[in-house]
Amino acid sequence: MLYALQSERVIVQKILIVDDSSLFRKTLRESIHSRFPSLIVLEAQDGEEALRTIPTFLPDLIFMDIQLPNGNGLELTRLIKGLYPDIKIVILTSYDLPEYRDAAFQHKADHYAPKDLFMPLMNLILSENPTG
């Protein structure tokens, strides 16, 4: 099931994928490019790399794994939203548990989805994207 704190139109041109699984990052990046070839997609394998990338890349949307090496996606989400409140963040997890969903929204995530449903969520978020 897909969960959203609020529903609003987002113009997306740049996406950052933050996940420690290189296979997942590659699969998601390729899926995005196959459907939305004009989008720019960068990857980060952990929170440190994400924090180095964000100030110069300024993504419109971040797909964030809930569990990352040397930290977690929830605290990283709170930090990013504090610095860049306009960046939309989707928390992705392999575990669709109510307590994870609640924690994601408490940490200011805009959306939450199990990883096996990331494509329907991506399509929902980007479906009305005029640049996609």
N, C-alpha and C positions, 0 to 999 in steps of 0.2 A: 504494500500500500504506500502511496505517496502522501506526504504531509507537507503543508505549507503554513507558515505563521501568518502570512498575508499574501494576497494575490495582487500583483501589479505588473504592468507592462514594463519590460526591460529591453533596452536596446543594447545588444551585445556585439562587440567587435573583437574583444580579447578575453581569452579564458586561461586560467591557470589551474592545472591539475596537481593536487598535492596528495601523494600516496606513495608508500614505500614499496609497493609492488610494481616493478618495471613492466611486467606483462599487463597489469591492469591499466597503467598509464598509457601504454602503447595502444591497447585495445580501445580505450575511451578516445584517445586522440584521433585514431584512424576512423572511428565511428563518427566523430564530430566532423572531420574533414570530408568524409564521404557524403554527408548530408548538407553540410554548410561549408563549402570550400573557401569562402572568403574570410572566414574567421581565423584569427591568429591564436594558436594554442601553444603555451609553454608548459613545461613540467617541472615539478620540484619533488625530490624524494623524501624530504623531511621539512620540519618547521623552520630550521635555520636557513635552508636554501630558499624556502618560500619568502621569508622575511628579507632576504637579500634581493629577491627578484621583484617583489611588489613595488617598491618605491620608483623604480625606473620603468617597469612594464605597465603598472596601473591597470590590472585586469578589471573588466566589468563584472566577471563572474568567476568564482572559485569553486571547484569541486574538491572537497576536503574529506580525507579519510578520518574517521573518528579516532583511530589508533595509529600513532606515528612513533618512530624511534625517538628517543630522548625527549619525550613529551607527549602531548595528545592534541588531537584536532579541535577539541572543545576549547581548551585554554588559548590555543592559537587563534581560533575564531573570535573569541572575546577580544583578544589583543588587536587583531586586524580591524574588527568593527569599531573599536575605540579610536583607531588612527585613521581609518578609511570607511566611514559609515555608509557610503554609497555603493561600496562593493557588495554584490550579492554573493552569499555563501551557501552552498548546498553541502550538508553533512552526508557522507556516504558511509555505510557500515555493512558488515556481513551479518550483523545481529539485529533483527527487527524487534527490539524490546521497548516497551513503553517508557521505561526509565531512561534509556538512551535518547529516545525522542524528546522527552521532557527536558533532559539535560541539554540537548542541542539547542532548543529554543531558549532556555535560560541563559545560554552562552551567546545569544543573539544571532544564531543561524537563521537564514531566511527560509530554507527548505531542509527536509530530512528524507532520506530514502535508503532502502536496502540496496546494496550494490547490484543485485540481480534485476532491479527495476530502474537502473540509472538511465537507460535509453528512453523509456516513456517519459520520465521526468525531464530529461534534456529536451525532448521534443516539445513538451508542454511549455517549458520556459522560453524556448527559442522559436516557437511556432509562428509568432507574429513579429519576429525580428526583421525589420526592413532591410538590414544589411546582410542577412543570412543567405 
